[in-house]
Amino acid sequence: MRHALACAVALLALAGCKLDMKQQRKLNPYERTDLWPDGTAARPLPEGVVAQGDLARDAAAASPPPATPELLARGKAQYEIFCTPCHGTAGLGDGMIVQRGFPKPPSYHTQRLRAAPAAHFFDVISNGYGVMYGYGDRVAPQDRWAIVAYIRALQLTRAPALAEAGGGGRP
């Protein structure tokens, strides 16, 4: 009985409150205020603040996942969306935009890019390089690693013969 009475009193008290959420007091970011000594309503972020999702994104960017058929399929799909306009379907740097006058990117099949670590491609996709702008805000880290795996697969399609690469006749 006491519980029911307490609930009834609480409901009556809440019914008497005027909670008008549409007219809350608030400060706009560029408004002047006397609330803080510097007189601005915009407050700096506290030291050490991390945006939601940044730690997971950083962890995903830290190292490549193992190459699987699913990862390569995802990489191919993402490569076709983001990379083929400039790099072309075979990674030769002969995409449609290049055919229309845009500067030609290097072929993925050059010795320099064959020898480049996977992290180089991930960094270029993330931050851009030369005239290529970064895709870090458009392509998730997992998809960037998938694209890198697909680029490596493209490079294998035109790998020089073992004899040409100095591998001799040994398998």
N, C-alpha and C positions, 0 to 999 in steps of 0.2 A: 504494500500500500504506500509506503514511504517513497519507493522508487517511482511509482506512478505519479505521486504528488510532485516529486522533484522534476520529473519530465514535463508535467503540465506547467509548472512555474517557469521552467527554462523556455518552453515554447511561447508563453505569454511575454516573457522578457524579450525574446528575439522578435516577436511580432511587433513590439513597440519600437524596435530599433529602425532607424531609417538608413538602410544600407544602399545608397544610390551609387552603384559602381561607375556610372557614366560621368559623374562629376567629382572625381577624386582630385585632391590637390596633387600636383606634380610639377616638376621642374623640367623645362625643355633644355636640351643640351647647351644651347648658346645663350641662355637667359642669364641675366645678372641676379645674384642672390647674396644676401647677407649671412647665409647659413655657414659658409666657409670663409676663412680669412682671405683667400685669393679672389673672392667675389664671383667665381664662375660656377655654374651649375654642372658643367661637364667634369667628371672626376677621372683621374688617371687610373688605369688598372693596377691593382695591388701587385707587388713584386712576386714572381713565381706563378702567376696565373697561367693556366693552360686551357686553351679552348677545348670544348667537348669534342672528342674524336681524334684530337691531335696525337695522343699517345698511341692509339691503335694504328693510325696512319703511319706514324714513324716506325712502329714495329713492323708493319707490312713492307715498308720501304727498306728496312735494314738488310735483308738478304733475299735472294731469289728463291722461290718455291721449287720443289723438284719438278723436272720436266715430265709431263704426262700427256697422253693424247688429248685429254680435255683442255689442258693448259694451252697446247699448241692450236687447238681449234678455236679457243677464245682469242688467242693471240692473232690468228689469221683474220678473224672477224674484226677485231679492233684495228689491225694493220690496214685492212681494206678501207675502213672508215676514215682513219686519221692520217695514214702515211702514203697511200697510193697516189693521192693527187700530186705529190712532189716526187716521191721516191719510185713510183711505178710498181707494178705488180711483182716484178722479179727483183726489185731492189737495186736497179741499175741507175736510178736518178733520172729516169725519163718519163715521169708522170705527165698527166695532161696539162697541169699548170706550167710545167717546164716547157712543154710544146707551145704554149701561148706566150712565152717570153720571160717567165720567172727564172732567176738564176738556178742553175743546175746543182743539186746537192751531190755529194760524192756517192759513188757506187758502194754498196755494202760489201762488194766482192774485191775491193782493193786489199792489198796486204796489210796496210795500216789498220783498217777496220776489222779485218779478220783477227788481228793480234790484239785488238782492244778488249779490255775486260768488259764483262756484262754490265758492270756498274757504270761504265762510260755511256752506254746506250741509255740506261735508266736515267742518268743525269741529264743527258741531252734532251730526252723526251720531257723530263720534268722542268728544266730551266731554259731550254732552247740553246742554240749555238749559231753564230753567224746571223744569217737572215731568217733562220727558223725560230719562231717564237715558242715559248714553253707551253707544254700541255699539262703541267702539274695541276692546274685548277679544273681541267676538263676530263682527264683520264685518271682513274683511281690507281693507287700503287700496284694492286694486284694485276690490273690490266696492263700497266706499264711493263711489269715483269713478263706477262704473257706475250706482249709485243716483242720484247727482247728475245724470248725463247723462239718466237717465230722468225725473227731476223737471223738468229743462229741457224735455224732450219733452212732458211733461204741461202745462207752462205754455204751450207753443206751441199746444196743442189748444184753448185758450180765449183766445188772443191777441186783443186788441181790433183792430178794423178799422183800416187805415192812417189813415183820416180821423179816427177817434176818437183815435188816438195822436199826431195832429199831423203825419202823414206826407204829408198832401195827396193829390193824385191821381197823384203820381209813383210808378212801380213800384220 
